[in-house]
Amino acid sequence: MRGVRMCGVILGFLLLPTVGIAQVGTENKEASPKSPVVKKLLGTWKLVEFAGTIDGQPVTPLNAGRLTYDASGQVSLHMMVQERPKFASDKKRQSTKEEAKAAFDGYVAYFGRFRVNEVDGVVIHSIEGSIFPNEIGKESVRYYELSGDRLVLRVTSLVDGKLIPKSVSTAYVVWERLK
């Protein structure tokens, strides 16, 4: 009896990730790496605008950045406040707590893999490394809009594991393709 119970526990742990993926709704909807949308995303993008609110709070006024998607499925994102104050010392490890906090608060950076769900109109960044350790292992899901050399990514929200309509998303980032 104990062996049967243990098999049930192990099976439950194996199925748990599958249930989580199904709730987000991205399985079996992902675009091929050769899809026209994926091909349009490939390259390096320059930050043009970051605006809106998240959870009722205005976004940090990040005004410089790069976003890169490559053909092997890798993504790298860097955004920052261009006018961050310089440290008193030229040695990074000699910063004050206030200097380090201002630098950290004014910078967003992560890397990982990406995939596209064309049915839901989202790009999913699977974060493998981040300046904010709590993001590692998580996914950043964004609605995408492509128009010529412009890419708009909108913050998504999940309710009961399902994407809510794009119309309620207020935070967005506008990118322009670098040539």
C-alpha positions in Angstrom: 0.0 0.0 0.0 2.8 2.4 0.9 4.4 1.8 -2.6 1.2 2.7 -4.3 0.9 5.9 -2.2 4.5 6.8 -3.0 3.9 6.3 -6.8 0.9 8.6 -6.5 3.0 11.3 -4.8 5.7 11.0 -7.5 3.2 11.0 -10.3 1.6 14.2 -8.8 5.0 15.9 -8.8 5.6 14.9 -12.4 2.2 16.2 -13.5 2.3 19.5 -11.6 4.5 21.3 -14.1 2.2 20.1 -16.9 -0.8 21.6 -15.2 1.0 24.9 -14.7 1.8 25.1 -18.3 -1.7 24.2 -19.4 -3.1 27.0 -17.2 -1.0 29.6 -18.9 -2.3 28.3 -22.2 0.9 28.3 -24.2 1.3 24.6 -25.0 0.6 23.5 -28.6 0.2 27.1 -29.6 3.9 28.0 -29.9 5.2 29.3 -33.2 7.9 27.5 -35.1 11.3 29.2 -35.0 10.8 29.7 -38.8 7.4 31.5 -38.4 7.1 35.0 -39.9 6.5 36.5 -36.4 9.6 34.9 -34.9 11.6 36.1 -37.9 10.3 39.6 -37.5 11.4 39.6 -33.8 15.0 38.6 -34.5 17.6 41.3 -34.1 18.4 44.1 -31.7 15.8 46.7 -30.6 16.4 50.1 -29.0 14.1 51.4 -26.3 11.9 54.3 -27.4 9.3 54.5 -24.7 8.3 52.8 -21.4 5.1 54.1 -20.0 1.9 53.2 -18.1 1.1 51.7 -14.7 1.5 48.3 -13.1 -0.8 47.5 -10.2 -1.8 51.1 -10.2 1.7 52.4 -9.8 3.5 54.4 -12.5 6.4 52.5 -14.1 10.0 53.5 -13.4 11.0 56.1 -16.0 13.5 53.9 -17.9 14.7 55.7 -21.0 17.5 53.7 -22.5 17.8 50.1 -23.4 18.3 47.2 -25.8 16.4 44.0 -26.4 17.9 41.2 -28.5 16.3 38.1 -29.9 18.5 35.7 -31.8 17.8 32.8 -34.2 18.8 30.2 -31.5 15.9 31.3 -29.3 17.9 33.5 -26.9 16.7 36.8 -25.5 18.6 39.5 -23.7 17.0 42.6 -22.2 18.6 45.7 -20.6 16.7 48.9 -19.7 17.8 51.7 -17.5 17.4 55.3 -16.3 20.1 57.1 -18.4 20.6 59.8 -15.8 21.4 57.6 -12.8 23.8 59.4 -10.4 27.4 58.4 -10.6 29.1 56.8 -7.6 31.5 58.9 -5.6 34.2 56.2 -6.2 35.2 54.7 -9.5 35.3 51.3 -7.8 31.9 49.6 -7.9 32.5 47.7 -4.7 33.1 50.9 -2.8 29.6 52.3 -3.3 27.4 53.4 -0.5 24.2 51.6 0.2 22.3 54.6 -1.3 24.4 54.6 -4.5 23.9 50.8 -4.9 20.2 51.1 -4.3 19.8 53.9 -6.9 21.8 52.0 -9.4 19.8 48.8 -8.8 16.4 50.6 -8.9 17.2 52.3 -12.2 18.2 49.1 -14.1 16.4 46.1 -15.4 18.4 43.2 -17.0 17.8 39.6 -17.8 18.6 36.9 -20.3 17.2 33.5 -21.2 15.1 31.8 -23.9 12.1 33.1 -25.8 9.2 31.5 -27.6 6.1 33.0 -29.3 2.5 32.0 -28.9 0.8 33.4 -32.1 -2.7 32.3 -31.1 -2.6 34.4 -27.9 -0.4 37.1 -29.4 2.3 36.8 -26.8 6.1 36.4 -26.6 7.3 34.4 -23.5 10.7 35.1 -22.0 11.9 32.2 -19.9 14.3 34.0 -17.5 17.6 32.1 -16.8 19.6 35.0 -15.3 18.5 38.4 -13.9 19.8 41.4 -12.0 16.7 40.7 -9.8 17.3 37.1 -8.5 13.6 36.5 -7.8 12.9 36.5 -11.6 15.2 33.6 -12.3 13.2 30.5 -13.4 10.1 32.6 -14.1 8.5 33.6 -17.3 7.7 37.1 -18.5 4.7 37.0 -20.8 4.1 40.0 -23.0 1.6 40.9 -25.7 3.4 41.9 -28.9 2.5 44.2 -31.7 4.8 44.4 -34.7 4.6 47.2 -37.3 7.5 47.8 -39.6 10.5 48.6 -37.5 8.5 49.1 -34.3 7.7 46.5 -31.6 5.4 47.2 -28.7 5.4 44.8 -25.8 2.5 45.1 -23.3 2.4 43.7 -19.8 0.0 40.8 -19.4 -1.9 39.7 -16.4 -3.1 36.2 -15.4 -6.4 35.5 -13.7 -6.8 31.9 -12.5 -3.9 31.0 -14.8 -5.5 32.5 -17.9 -4.4 35.6 -19.9 -6.8 38.5 -19.5 -7.5 40.7 -22.5 -4.8 43.0 -23.8 -7.2 46.0 -23.5 -6.8 46.1 -19.7 -3.0 46.2 -19.9 -1.6 49.7 -19.3 2.2 49.3 -19.1 3.9 49.0 -22.4 7.4 49.3 -24.0 8.0 50.6 -27.5 11.1 49.3 -29.3 12.6 50.4 -32.6 14.8 48.0 -34.6 18.5 48.9 -34.8 19.9 48.8 -38.3 
